[in-house]
Amino acid sequence: MLCGLCLPHCPTYRLTGDENESPRGRVSLMRALAVGALPASERLATHLSRCLGCRACERVCPSNVQYGLLIEAGRALVLTQRAASGWTRIGLGLVAHPRLLKGIGAVLRLYQRSGLQHVARASGVLRLLRLERMESLLPTLPARLPKQSFHPARGVCRGRVALFLGCVARALDAGTLATAIHLLTRLGFEVVVPENQSCCGALHREAGQLDQAQALARRNRVALHAAGVDAVISIASGCGAVLAAGDAAGSGQSTRVVDINQFLAEVALPETLTLAPLAMTIAVQDPCSLRNVLRAEQAVYALLGRIPAARVVPLAENNLCCGGAGAYPLRQPAMAEQLRASKLAHLERLRPDVLASANLGCALQLSAGLRAQKLDIEVVHPLVLFERQLRDKMA
């Protein structure tokens, strides 16, 4: 249709006012590329690369154009004429191999706990090696995940679920994954952690490597179906969106995928548990994958709203991306910083006690900005806040 009703909702168009940085402009570029009217020049590739894949345009499109599929196909078409960078190939190769990520996580924990991180940041060596931006996104790493693949329910068993680990979360967000296991078992669910699961493929789709993404999706479908569970739980909305899309695409071997916030919001507490009051202001950041793809952002508010005394408020302009979309902060750092700046300004004005985000990429992006501006606001996953307030009832 190319009606342009999506333009005001596109973060990159709002920043630049450039038609080539809008969904309509990018669709026109991809169409020209597909018919051979334009080559895959560096300029064209850059316009497609600057798209966040936030799919805010899909949410408001009156014709229900599936822009997310179009931008993935457009990037794949670019790769037929322009090879991916060496760093992209290395990065995507690493995330597809969980054992390598596990080893990287161990090295990064040593890097932090040995004091080497402080030395590297103070010496300027990270800037010389062009690793400063990547390293700034690194959170304080917790202990490793529990090794066992099965965690029994506590009390009366209410069901059996599988936990999807993802790729980057294994190395950078093991604490939230461990909390998810602890919380689900306390609520009466057996938790299976399938050993053969892999990266969800979101980063490969983002980079236009669709064949590799589909191969990862097939591997995950087989591994998760073999677990014999009632549902697959994802703690990162970006992974959940990709897994759910693969599930909906149809396969004889598929299991229902649900975001953990949706799952928990619908689960009543056992009679032995209660929630302690939390007299704090909790700002909620809506990840684009949860809002525009899964359309389940209200589940976070429903979950946190169950905590007594908590003041739960949405972060202003939640309809706009924070710039933490997948590898976007590394691929388009200048644009990512501009997108984050408005979020940081809203947080500085609001000064909440806690910022809750249901997606790791968003959390890393916003945490790095808060540290840089020396704003003392904790960024946590909603399930972590919920689990912190869970108490055993006194007999």
Backbone torsions as a table, in degrees:
resi	resn	phi	psi	omega
1	MET	NA	-39.6	-178.6
2	LEU	53.8	39.5	-176.9
3	CYS	-74.5	-25.7	178.2
4	GLY	84.9	6.1	179.0
5	LEU	-65.3	-19.7	-179.6
6	CYS	-82.6	-15.5	-172.7
7	LEU	-54.9	-44.3	-179.5
8	PRO	-66.3	-13.9	-177.5
9	HIS	-99.2	-3.0	-179.1
10	CYS	-88.5	118.6	-177.0
11	PRO	-59.0	-41.8	-176.3
12	THR	-72.9	-34.5	176.5
13	TYR	-67.6	-39.8	179.2
14	ARG	-60.7	-35.7	-179.3
15	LEU	-76.0	-39.1	-170.1
16	THR	-103.7	-28.2	-173.3
17	GLY	68.1	13.0	-177.6
18	ASP	-94.3	123.3	179.8
19	GLU	-58.1	-31.9	178.8
20	ASN	-68.7	-15.8	178.4
21	GLU	-101.1	22.9	178.5
22	SER	-117.4	162.5	175.8
23	PRO	-57.8	-43.6	-179.6
24	ARG	-62.8	-43.4	179.4
25	GLY	-65.2	-41.1	-179.3
26	ARG	-68.8	-37.1	176.0
27	VAL	-60.9	-41.4	178.6
28	SER	-64.6	-40.8	177.9
29	LEU	-64.1	-43.2	-179.2
30	MET	-66.5	-37.1	177.9
31	ARG	-63.6	-44.5	179.4
32	ALA	-64.6	-38.4	177.7
33	LEU	-64.8	-41.6	-176.4
34	ALA	-65.4	-34.7	-177.8
35	VAL	-94.3	1.9	177.3
36	GLY	84.2	10.3	179.5
37	ALA	-76.6	-23.0	176.9
38	LEU	-132.6	143.8	174.3
39	PRO	-83.9	166.2	177.1
40	ALA	-81.2	68.1	-179.2
41	SER	-72.0	166.8	177.3
42	GLU	-60.8	-38.1	-179.4
43	ARG	-65.0	-45.6	178.7
44	LEU	-64.3	-44.5	179.8
45	ALA	-60.7	-36.2	179.4
46	THR	-66.1	-42.3	178.1
47	HIS	-60.0	-39.8	178.8
48	LEU	-72.8	-35.6	179.9
49	SER	-66.8	-31.8	-178.6
50	ARG	-73.5	-11.5	174.6
51	CYS	-67.8	131.6	-178.7
52	LEU	-78.9	-17.9	-172.4
53	GLY	68.2	24.8	-177.3
54	CYS	-73.1	-23.2	176.2
55	ARG	62.3	26.3	171.6
56	ALA	-62.5	-29.7	178.7
57	CYS	-64.9	-36.6	179.0
58	GLU	-63.9	-37.2	-175.8
59	ARG	-64.8	-29.5	-176.4
60	VAL	-107.3	0.6	-175.3
61	CYS	-72.6	120.4	180.0
62	PRO	-70.0	-18.0	-178.9
63	SER	-101.6	3.2	178.8
64	ASN	55.9	39.9	175.8
65	VAL	-65.5	130.1	-179.7
66	GLN	-86.9	76.0	-174.7
67	TYR	-63.2	-34.3	-179.5
68	GLY	-57.1	-41.9	177.6
69	LEU	-67.9	-36.1	-179.2
70	LEU	-65.7	-45.4	-176.9
71	ILE	-68.0	-33.9	176.4
72	GLU	-65.3	-43.5	179.0
73	ALA	-66.3	-37.7	178.2
74	GLY	-63.3	-42.0	178.8
75	ARG	-68.1	-36.5	176.2
76	ALA	-63.5	-37.5	178.8
77	LEU	-66.5	-37.6	176.4
78	VAL	-59.6	-39.2	-178.0
79	LEU	-65.8	-18.7	176.4
80	THR	-73.2	-17.0	179.9
81	GLN	-116.5	-22.2	-177.6
82	ARG	-132.5	125.8	-179.4
83	ALA	-73.2	146.7	175.2
84	ALA	-65.3	153.9	179.7
85	SER	-66.5	160.2	178.6
86	GLY	-61.7	-40.7	179.3
87	TRP	-63.8	-37.7	178.3
88	THR	-63.9	-45.4	-179.5
89	ARG	-62.8	-41.0	179.5
90	ILE	-65.3	-47.2	-177.9
91	GLY	-61.7	-44.8	-179.7
92	LEU	-69.3	-30.9	175.6
93	GLY	-66.5	-37.9	-179.9
94	LEU	-67.5	-46.6	-174.8
95	VAL	-67.9	-20.0	179.2
96	ALA	-80.6	-4.6	-177.9
97	HIS	-124.5	96.9	-176.0
98	PRO	-55.7	-35.5	-178.9
99	ARG	-65.6	-37.5	176.4
100	LEU	-64.5	-41.9	178.4
101	LEU	-63.2	-37.5	177.8
102	LYS	-60.9	-42.3	178.1
103	GLY	-66.9	-39.0	177.6
104	ILE	-63.2	-40.3	178.0
105	GLY	-60.0	-40.5	178.9
106	ALA	-64.5	-41.5	178.9
107	VAL	-64.6	-41.9	-179.3
108	LEU	-66.8	-36.1	176.0
109	ARG	-63.5	-41.8	177.3
110	LEU	-63.5	-41.2	178.5
111	TYR	-57.6	-40.7	-179.4
112	GLN	-76.7	-46.0	-171.3
113	ARG	-79.0	-18.2	179.6
114	SER	-83.0	-12.0	-175.8
115	GLY	92.3	-3.6	-178.4
116	LEU	-65.5	-31.2	179.5
117	GLN	-61.9	-44.2	179.1
118	HIS	-61.3	-42.4	179.6
119	VAL	-64.3	-44.3	-177.9
120	ALA	-63.8	-40.5	-179.3
121	ARG	-70.3	-38.8	-177.0
122	ALA	-75.4	-29.3	-173.7
123	SER	-80.7	-20.0	-177.3
124	GLY	85.7	4.1	-178.4
125	VAL	-66.3	-30.3	179.2
126	LEU	-64.8	-36.6	178.9
127	ARG	-67.4	-41.5	180.0
128	LEU	-63.9	-36.0	-179.5
129	LEU	-87.0	1.8	-178.7
130	ARG	58.7	37.1	178.4
131	LEU	-113.0	3.6	-173.5
132	GLU	-61.2	-45.5	-177.2
133	ARG	-66.1	-46.0	179.7
134	MET	-61.5	-43.7	-178.1
135	GLU	-68.3	-29.0	-179.5
136	SER	-66.2	-21.6	179.1
137	LEU	-82.0	-9.0	-174.3
138	LEU	-72.6	121.1	177.0
139	PRO	-82.6	173.3	172.0
140	THR	-71.5	121.2	-172.1
141	LEU	-86.0	133.6	177.9
142	PRO	-83.6	-173.6	176.2
143	ALA	-66.3	170.5	-178.6
144	ARG	-70.6	164.6	174.4
145	LEU	-67.0	152.3	171.3
146	PRO	-58.5	144.0	-174.5
147	LYS	-78.7	-28.5	-173.8
148	GLN	-68.9	150.5	-177.9
149	SER	-96.7	-5.0	178.3
150	PHE	-134.1	133.0	-180.0
151	HIS	-126.7	114.6	-176.0
152	PRO	-70.8	152.3	177.3
153	ALA	-71.7	150.7	174.1
154	ARG	-94.7	135.9	-179.6
155	GLY	73.3	-147.8	-178.9
156	VAL	-71.7	128.6	-179.0
157	CYS	-75.6	128.8	-178.0
158	ARG	-108.4	-4.7	-178.9
159	GLY	159.8	179.4	-176.6
160	ARG	-134.1	124.6	-177.5
161	VAL	-128.3	157.6	173.9
162	ALA	-107.2	142.0	177.4
163	LEU	-103.2	123.2	175.8
164	PHE	-86.3	126.4	-174.4
165	LEU	-88.1	-29.6	-174.8
166	GLY	75.4	-166.1	-178.1
167	CYS	-112.0	-64.9	-177.3
168	VAL	-63.4	-34.1	-178.8
169	ALA	-61.5	-31.2	179.3
170	ARG	-59.5	-37.8	-177.5
171	ALA	-90.3	-37.0	-170.7
172	LEU	-108.1	-14.8	-175.4
173	ASP	-135.0	36.4	-179.4
174	ALA	-61.8	-29.5	179.4
175	GLY	-62.6	-42.8	178.7
176	THR	-68.4	-39.3	176.9
177	LEU	-61.4	-43.1	178.6
178	ALA	-64.9	-38.7	177.9
179	THR	-64.2	-38.8	178.3
180	ALA	-60.9	-43.8	178.5
181	ILE	-61.8	-47.0	-179.2
182	HIS	-61.1	-44.2	-177.7
183	LEU	-67.6	-46.4	-177.9
184	LEU	-63.2	-40.1	179.0
185	THR	-69.3	-35.7	176.4
186	ARG	-64.3	-32.1	179.9
187	LEU	-82.1	-1.0	174.2
188	GLY	101.4	21.2	-178.4
189	PHE	-114.2	134.9	169.5
190	GLU	-72.5	136.9	-178.0
191	VAL	-119.2	122.3	176.4
192	VAL	-105.9	135.1	175.9
193	VAL	-114.8	91.4	-176.5
194	PRO	-56.7	131.2	-174.3
195	GLU	-75.1	-27.8	-174.3
196	ASN	-92.5	6.8	178.3
197	GLN	-70.0	159.3	-176.3
198	SER	-138.2	-166.7	173.5
199	CYS	-58.5	145.8	-178.6
200	CYS	-71.9	-19.7	-179.9
201	GLY	96.6	1.6	-178.0
202	ALA	-60.3	-42.6	-179.0
203	LEU	-67.8	-33.2	177.4
204	HIS	-70.1	-40.9	177.0
205	ARG	-62.2	-41.9	179.5
206	GLU	-59.9	-34.6	-177.8
207	ALA	-88.4	-0.7	179.4
208	GLY	86.0	6.5	179.9
209	GLN	-91.1	74.2	-170.7
210	LEU	-72.2	-34.3	179.0
211	ASP	-63.1	-43.9	178.4
212	GLN	-65.3	-39.0	178.6
213	ALA	-62.7	-41.6	179.4
214	GLN	-67.4	-35.4	177.5
215	ALA	-64.8	-41.7	177.2
216	LEU	-65.3	-38.8	179.0
217	ALA	-62.6	-42.6	178.5
218	ARG	-63.2	-41.6	179.3
219	ARG	-62.1	-42.7	-179.2
220	ASN	-68.4	-39.6	179.3
221	ARG	-59.3	-43.7	179.7
222	VAL	-64.7	-47.3	-177.2
223	ALA	-64.1	-42.9	-176.2
224	LEU	-74.2	-36.0	177.4
225	HIS	-66.3	-38.0	-178.7
226	ALA	-66.0	-17.9	-179.0
227	ALA	-70.3	-19.0	178.2
228	GLY	61.7	53.7	-174.7
229	VAL	-116.4	166.5	177.7
230	ASP	-76.5	-31.3	-177.9
231	ALA	-159.8	156.0	172.8
232	VAL	-103.3	126.5	-177.1
233	ILE	-103.8	130.7	175.9
234	SER	-117.9	135.4	179.4
235	ILE	-93.1	-15.8	179.6
236	ALA	-108.9	121.1	-174.8
237	SER	-63.5	-28.7	177.9
238	GLY	-64.2	-45.5	176.4
239	CYS	-65.5	-43.5	-178.7
240	GLY	-59.2	-38.5	-179.7
241	ALA	-64.8	-41.0	179.6
242	VAL	-69.7	-43.4	179.4
243	LEU	-63.7	-42.8	179.9
244	ALA	-64.7	-37.7	178.4
245	ALA	-65.2	-40.3	177.3
246	GLY	-66.1	-36.9	178.1
247	ASP	-65.8	-43.1	-178.7
248	ALA	-70.4	-25.1	-178.1
249	ALA	-66.6	-19.7	174.2
250	GLY	103.9	123.0	175.9
251	SER	-164.6	142.1	177.4
252	GLY	-66.8	-15.2	-179.3
253	GLN	-118.7	76.9	-179.9
254	SER	-135.4	148.4	178.3
255	THR	-129.0	142.9	-176.5
256	ARG	-56.0	130.3	177.9
257	VAL	-106.0	132.9	-178.6
258	VAL	-140.5	138.3	174.9
259	ASP	-66.4	141.9	-174.1
260	ILE	-63.1	-29.5	178.2
261	ASN	-67.2	-40.9	175.3
262	GLN	-62.6	-44.2	-177.8
263	PHE	-62.4	-48.8	-176.5
264	LEU	-69.3	-34.4	-178.3
265	ALA	-63.4	-24.0	-177.9
266	GLU	-97.2	-2.1	-176.2
267	VAL	-99.8	123.1	176.3
268	ALA	-75.6	146.8	177.8
269	LEU	-69.4	141.1	171.6
270	PRO	-59.4	157.7	-178.1
271	GLU	-62.9	-19.0	-178.0
272	THR	-85.1	-6.1	-175.1
273	LEU	-120.9	154.0	175.1
274	THR	-145.8	168.3	178.9
275	LEU	-108.3	127.5	177.8
276	ALA	-79.3	148.1	178.4
277	PRO	-63.1	150.9	177.2
278	LEU	-137.3	99.0	-176.5
279	ALA	-83.9	71.4	-179.1
280	MET	-138.1	159.3	171.4
281	THR	-94.2	121.3	-179.8
282	ILE	-110.6	112.8	173.8
283	ALA	-86.4	137.3	-178.7
284	VAL	-112.2	125.2	174.3
285	GLN	-98.8	126.4	-179.4
286	ASP	-88.5	110.0	173.9
287	PRO	-63.1	142.9	-178.7
288	CYS	-60.0	-36.8	-179.4
289	SER	-65.0	-34.8	178.6
290	LEU	-76.9	-37.1	-175.4
291	ARG	-81.2	-49.1	-169.9
292	ASN	-97.3	-20.1	-178.9
293	VAL	-104.4	-58.2	179.6
294	LEU	-78.1	-21.0	-177.9
295	ARG	53.7	44.6	-173.9
296	ALA	-130.2	24.1	-176.4
297	GLU	-62.7	-27.2	-178.3
298	GLN	-68.3	-18.2	178.9
299	ALA	-62.6	-34.0	179.1
300	VAL	-65.1	-44.0	180.0
301	TYR	-66.8	-36.6	178.4
302	ALA	-65.7	-40.6	-179.7
303	LEU	-67.1	-52.1	-178.1
304	LEU	-69.5	-27.0	178.3
305	GLY	-66.7	-14.2	177.5
306	ARG	-79.0	-13.8	-179.7
307	ILE	-79.6	118.5	-178.9
308	PRO	-59.1	140.4	174.3
309	ALA	73.8	-5.4	-179.5
310	ALA	-76.2	136.3	175.0
311	ARG	-101.0	106.3	-175.0
312	VAL	-103.9	119.7	-177.0
313	VAL	-131.2	144.2	176.5
314	PRO	-75.5	143.4	173.3
315	LEU	-69.9	138.0	-179.1
316	ALA	-57.4	146.7	179.4
317	GLU	57.3	42.9	176.9
318	ASN	-66.7	-12.5	178.0
319	ASN	-77.8	-7.6	-179.1
320	LEU	-109.5	141.9	-178.1
321	CYS	-66.7	147.1	179.6
322	CYS	-85.8	-8.8	-178.2
323	GLY	94.7	0.3	-178.3
324	GLY	-94.9	29.1	-174.6
325	ALA	-75.7	105.3	177.8
326	GLY	55.3	-124.2	-179.2
327	ALA	-90.4	12.1	-174.6
328	TYR	-57.1	-42.1	179.6
329	PRO	-60.4	-25.1	177.6
330	LEU	-90.7	-32.7	-177.5
331	ARG	-79.7	-39.6	-178.2
332	GLN	-133.8	68.2	-172.6
333	PRO	-61.2	-39.8	-177.5
334	ALA	-64.8	-45.6	179.2
335	MET	-66.1	-39.2	179.5
336	ALA	-61.1	-39.7	179.3
337	GLU	-67.4	-39.4	178.1
338	GLN	-64.2	-40.6	179.2
339	LEU	-67.0	-37.1	-179.9
340	ARG	-71.6	-30.5	-174.5
341	ALA	-56.9	-41.5	-179.0
342	SER	-68.0	-34.7	177.3
343	LYS	-65.3	-42.1	179.2
344	LEU	-65.4	-36.2	177.9
345	ALA	-64.3	-41.5	177.4
346	HIS	-64.0	-39.6	179.9
347	LEU	-68.5	-36.4	178.7
348	GLU	-65.0	-37.6	177.9
349	ARG	-72.0	-41.7	-176.7
350	LEU	-76.5	-38.4	-177.5
351	ARG	49.3	59.1	177.2
352	PRO	-71.8	163.1	175.3
353	ASP	-73.4	-35.7	-175.6
354	VAL	-141.3	146.8	170.4
355	LEU	-114.1	123.7	-179.8
356	ALA	-102.5	129.3	176.5
357	SER	-136.8	136.7	-176.3
358	ALA	-96.7	15.2	179.1
359	ASN	-138.7	132.7	-174.4
360	LEU	-62.7	-42.7	-179.3
361	GLY	-58.5	-44.1	177.6
362	CYS	-63.5	-43.9	-178.3
363	ALA	-62.3	-42.7	179.1
364	LEU	-65.1	-43.1	-179.2
365	GLN	-62.0	-47.5	-176.8
366	LEU	-74.1	-37.5	177.9
367	SER	-61.1	-42.4	179.1
368	ALA	-62.5	-40.6	178.1
369	GLY	-66.4	-40.2	178.6
370	LEU	-64.6	-40.6	177.7
371	ARG	-63.5	-42.5	-178.5
372	ALA	-63.1	-35.2	-179.8
373	GLN	-92.9	3.2	178.0
374	LYS	57.1	40.4	174.1
375	LEU	-95.2	119.2	-175.0
376	ASP	-86.0	75.8	178.5
377	ILE	-127.3	119.3	-179.3
378	GLU	-72.8	136.8	176.5
379	VAL	-111.0	119.9	-176.8
380	VAL	-138.7	162.0	173.6
381	HIS	-75.9	143.1	179.1
382	PRO	-53.9	-37.0	-177.9
383	LEU	-65.9	-29.1	178.4
384	VAL	-67.0	-43.7	177.2
385	LEU	-61.9	-43.5	-179.8
386	PHE	-62.1	-45.1	-178.0
387	GLU	-67.0	-34.1	179.0
388	ARG	-60.1	-32.6	-175.4
389	GLN	-92.5	-1.4	-177.6
390	LEU	-78.0	128.9	-177.5
391	ARG	-131.0	150.2	171.1
392	ASP	-76.5	136.4	177.2
393	LYS	-69.9	141.5	177.4
394	MET	-73.4	138.0	-179.5
395	ALA	-67.8	NA	NA
